Amino acid sequence: MSATSLDAPVLERLVAAAAAAPSLHNTQPWRFGLDPGTRTVRIDAAADRILRHTDPVGRAVHLSVGCAILNLRVAAAHFGWQPVTRLLPCPDRPALLAQVRLADTTRGAPADGLFEAVWRRHSSRFPFSGRPLPADLLAELTEAAHMEGAVLRFPGPKGTERLLRATWEAESRNRADADRAAESRRLVSGPRPPSLGLPPAALGQQDARDRMPMRDFGAHRHPDVLPAGTFEPHPTLALLSTAHDRRADWLRAGQALERVLLLATRRGVRASLMHQAMEWPDLRGRLHGRSVDGRREHAQMVIRLGYGPQGPASPRRPVEEVVEGHG
């Protein structure tokens, strides 16, 4: 298929795919614009969606927008365009995080199944079975991150314990921090638009054995809000890292994260994002690693993977709310 026009229904489908990306507390911190003459989609950070206590420097916003960029690229390829992406294209417009130009291509739509996975990917904060992931899948996920300029590592038992300890400490700090807890509660049970935040069904459970540090979203583990369950005793955790820690690296990390999540979804694997330690600079620093040649790797996300129930979908803002000049 060779795309030659960008009509309103296709544009809406492209934006809907981008907006299906995950974001911290489902804040959906993006805004889209279109230059019809060059068939270029702009993605800006939405300043009113930033969690100023939980994400004061906007790193999580960049990761979320990176996920949206990858979804947009996948959708563009599905409809027959070659997406040409520029990150941070205008230094004098810091809110403009990316431009994706839809170039003509004569190649057919890719048969990788990622476009279908865009609509089926949901975070699952429920217990997994504990069944190990096959080695070939771990290799595929690692390669998926590498394709986007990031590193995905699956640590052994000691490394997994290190990730769990850092996440537990971060979760304890979040519960004790009144401002951060209030931000979480506002996006779960507080006054908010119905198309933002997390519905109660998506919150998942807390670990009855206090081993898996699942986020309680400011509920302070009240059993009526977050019931307890028995989580897998030996979780599969992955650490996503980048060689540098600049804004462009955060956007690349988001694209790598979403490619990993879409591939996992296509292969029937569930995922939840354990971002808590990334929200505290000292704890995040503990998770920075070294490559085989000794170079520093900057931790960007902890991903929990496994087989289990599919998480329910979280709401999304309608296209007319996220596209400039739409309507």
C-alpha positions in Angstrom: 0.0 0.0 0.0 1.3 3.5 -0.8 -0.3 6.3 1.1 -0.9 9.5 -0.8 -3.4 11.4 1.3 -4.1 12.0 4.9 -7.8 12.3 5.5 -9.6 12.9 8.8 -10.5 9.3 9.6 -6.9 8.1 9.1 -5.5 11.0 11.1 -7.9 10.2 13.9 -6.7 6.6 13.8 -3.1 7.6 13.9 -3.6 9.9 16.9 -5.8 7.3 18.7 -3.0 4.8 18.3 -0.4 7.3 19.7 -2.7 8.2 22.6 -3.1 4.5 23.5 0.4 4.7 25.0 1.0 4.2 28.7 1.7 7.2 30.9 2.5 7.8 34.6 -0.9 7.5 36.5 -2.6 7.7 33.0 -2.0 11.4 32.8 -1.7 11.3 29.0 0.7 14.3 28.9 0.7 14.9 25.1 -0.8 17.3 22.5 -0.8 16.6 18.8 -0.7 19.0 15.8 -0.6 18.5 12.0 1.1 20.3 9.2 -1.0 19.1 6.2 1.4 20.5 3.7 4.3 18.3 4.8 2.2 15.6 6.4 4.0 16.1 9.7 2.5 15.3 13.1 3.8 17.3 16.0 3.8 16.0 19.6 4.1 18.5 22.4 4.2 17.9 26.1 1.0 19.0 27.8 2.1 21.2 30.7 -1.1 20.8 32.6 -0.6 17.0 32.7 2.7 17.1 34.5 2.9 15.6 38.1 4.9 18.3 39.6 5.7 16.4 42.8 6.2 12.9 41.4 7.9 14.0 38.1 9.4 17.4 38.8 11.9 17.4 35.9 9.5 15.8 33.4 11.5 12.6 32.8 8.4 10.5 33.0 6.6 12.9 30.6 9.3 12.3 28.0 9.1 8.5 28.5 5.3 8.7 28.0 5.6 10.8 24.9 8.3 8.4 23.6 5.8 5.6 24.0 3.3 7.7 22.0 5.9 8.3 19.3 6.5 4.6 18.9 2.7 3.9 18.6 2.4 6.6 16.0 5.3 5.1 14.0 3.7 1.7 14.2 0.4 3.1 13.0 1.9 5.1 10.2 3.7 2.0 8.9 0.5 0.1 9.1 -1.3 2.6 6.9 1.5 2.6 4.4 3.8 5.5 5.3 7.4 5.6 6.3 7.6 7.6 9.5 10.5 10.0 9.7 11.1 11.0 13.3 12.9 14.1 14.7 13.3 14.4 18.4 13.4 17.9 20.1 13.4 19.6 16.6 13.2 23.2 17.9 15.5 24.3 20.7 13.5 27.5 21.2 10.3 25.4 21.7 11.1 23.0 24.6 7.6 21.7 24.8 7.8 20.4 21.2 9.2 16.9 21.9 9.0 15.3 18.4 7.9 15.6 14.8 6.9 12.6 12.7 6.8 13.2 9.0 4.7 10.6 7.0 6.8 9.9 3.9 5.6 7.9 1.0 6.7 4.3 0.8 6.0 1.5 -1.7 6.5 -1.2 0.8 3.5 -3.1 2.2 2.3 -2.8 5.8 4.5 -4.7 8.2 3.4 -8.1 9.3 4.9 -7.9 12.8 1.5 -7.7 14.6 2.5 -4.6 16.6 -0.4 -2.4 15.3 -2.9 -4.9 16.6 -1.0 -5.0 19.9 -1.4 -1.3 20.3 -5.1 -1.7 21.1 -4.6 -4.8 23.3 -1.7 -3.6 25.5 -2.8 -2.8 29.0 -0.8 -2.7 32.3 -1.7 -5.7 34.5 -1.1 -5.0 38.2 -2.4 -8.5 39.2 -0.5 -11.6 40.3 1.2 -13.6 37.6 1.5 -17.3 37.4 5.3 -17.5 38.0 5.8 -19.5 34.8 9.1 -18.5 33.4 9.4 -16.7 30.1 11.2 -18.7 27.4 14.8 -17.7 26.6 14.0 -16.9 22.9 11.4 -14.4 24.0 13.8 -12.7 26.5 16.2 -12.4 23.5 13.5 -10.9 21.3 12.6 -8.3 24.0 16.2 -7.4 24.5 16.6 -6.9 20.7 13.4 -4.8 20.6 14.9 -2.4 23.1 18.2 -2.3 21.2 16.4 -1.4 18.0 15.4 1.9 19.7 18.8 2.7 21.2 18.2 1.3 24.7 19.4 -1.6 26.8 17.1 -4.2 28.4 18.7 -6.5 31.0 17.1 -9.4 32.9 19.1 -9.6 36.2 19.6 -12.8 38.1 18.3 -13.4 41.6 20.6 -11.0 43.3 19.9 -8.3 40.7 16.1 -8.9 41.0 16.3 -8.5 44.8 18.2 -5.2 44.3 15.4 -3.9 42.1 12.7 -5.1 44.5 14.5 -3.4 47.5 14.8 -0.1 45.7 11.2 -0.2 44.6 10.0 -1.1 48.1 11.9 1.9 49.5 10.6 4.2 46.9 7.0 3.0 47.5 7.5 3.6 51.3 8.7 7.1 50.6 5.8 7.8 48.3 3.3 6.7 50.9 5.0 9.0 53.5 5.1 12.0 51.1 1.8 13.9 51.4 2.1 15.8 48.2 2.9 12.7 46.1 0.2 10.6 47.7 -2.3 13.4 47.0 -1.3 13.5 43.3 -1.8 9.7 43.1 -5.2 9.8 44.9 -6.4 12.7 42.7 -5.9 10.5 39.6 -7.6 7.5 41.2 -10.4 8.7 43.5 -10.2 12.5 43.5 -12.0 15.0 41.3 -10.7 14.5 37.7 -12.1 14.2 34.2 -13.5 10.7 33.5 -11.0 10.3 30.6 -7.9 10.7 32.8 -6.5 8.7 35.7 -7.1 5.1 36.7 -10.4 3.4 37.3 -10.6 1.2 40.5 -10.6 -2.0 38.4 -7.2 -1.1 37.0 -5.4 -0.7 40.4 -4.8 -4.4 40.9 -3.8 -5.9 44.2 -1.2 -5.7 46.9 1.0 -8.7 47.7 -0.3 -10.5 50.7 3.3 -11.6 51.5 4.7 -8.1 51.2 7.3 -9.1 48.6 6.1 -7.5 45.4 6.1 -3.6 45.8 3.0 -2.8 43.9 2.0 0.9 43.9 -0.9 1.7 46.1 -1.7 5.1 44.4 -2.1 6.9 47.7 -4.6 4.4 49.1 -2.2 3.5 51.9 -3.0 -0.2 51.3 -6.5 0.0 52.6 -8.0 -3.5 52.1 -11.3 -2.1 50.8 -9.4 -0.2 48.1 -6.6 -2.6 47.2 -7.3 -6.2 48.2 -4.4 -8.6 48.8 -3.4 -11.4 46.6 -0.5 -13.9 46.3 2.0 -12.8 43.8 4.6 -14.9 41.9 7.5 -15.8 44.3 10.2 -15.4 41.6 9.2 -12.5 39.4 10.7 -11.7 36.0 11.9 -8.1 36.2 13.7 -6.2 33.4 15.7 -3.0 33.7 15.5 -0.6 30.8 18.5 1.7 30.5 20.2 4.2 28.2 23.8 5.1 27.6 23.1 8.8 28.4 20.5 10.7 30.4 19.5 13.6 28.3 16.0 14.6 27.2 16.5 12.8 23.8 17.5 9.7 25.7 14.3 9.8 27.7 12.3 9.9 24.5 14.3 7.0 23.0 13.8 5.1 26.2 10.0 5.6 25.9 10.1 4.3 22.3 12.1 1.3 23.4 9.8 0.7 26.3 6.7 0.7 24.1 8.3 -1.6 21.5 9.1 -4.1 24.3 5.5 -3.8 25.7 3.9 -4.3 22.3 6.1 -7.3 21.5 5.3 -8.8 24.9 1.6 -8.2 24.3 1.8 -9.9 20.9 3.4 -12.9 22.6 0.7 -13.2 25.3 2.9 -11.8 28.1 1.5 -9.3 30.6 3.5 -6.3 32.0 3.3 -3.8 34.7 5.6 -0.8 35.1 7.4 -0.4 38.4 8.5 3.2 38.2 8.7 4.1 41.9 12.4 4.0 42.3 12.8 6.1 39.1 11.0 8.9 41.0 13.8 9.4 43.6 17.2 10.4 42.3 19.2 8.6 44.9 17.3 5.3 44.4 17.4 5.6 40.7 21.1 6.2 40.9 21.5 2.9 42.8 20.1 1.1 39.7 22.4 2.7 37.2 24.6 -0.1 35.8 27.6 -0.7 33.6 27.9 -2.1 30.1 30.3 -5.0 29.3 32.9 -2.4 28.3 32.5 -0.5 31.6 30.3 2.4 30.3 27.6 3.7 32.6 24.0 2.8 31.9 21.2 5.1 33.2 18.2 3.3 34.6 14.9 4.5 33.0 12.3 1.8 33.9 11.7 -1.4 35.8 9.3 -3.7 34.0 7.6 -6.7 35.5 6.7 -9.4 33.0 4.8 -12.7 33.2 1.7 -14.7 32.4 -1.5 -13.8 34.0 -4.8 -11.9 33.7 -5.0 -9.1 31.2 -5.3 -5.7 32.9 -8.4 -3.7 32.2 -8.2 -0.8 29.9 -7.8 2.7 31.3 -9.7 5.6 29.7 -8.3 7.8 27.0 -9.1 11.4 26.1 -11.1 11.6 22.8 -9.1 12.7 19.8 -10.7 16.1 19.6 -9.3 16.9 23.1 -5.7 16.1 22.1 -5.4 17.5 18.6 -4.9 21.2 18.1 -7.5 22.8 15.9 -9.6 19.6 15.8 -13.4 19.9 15.7 
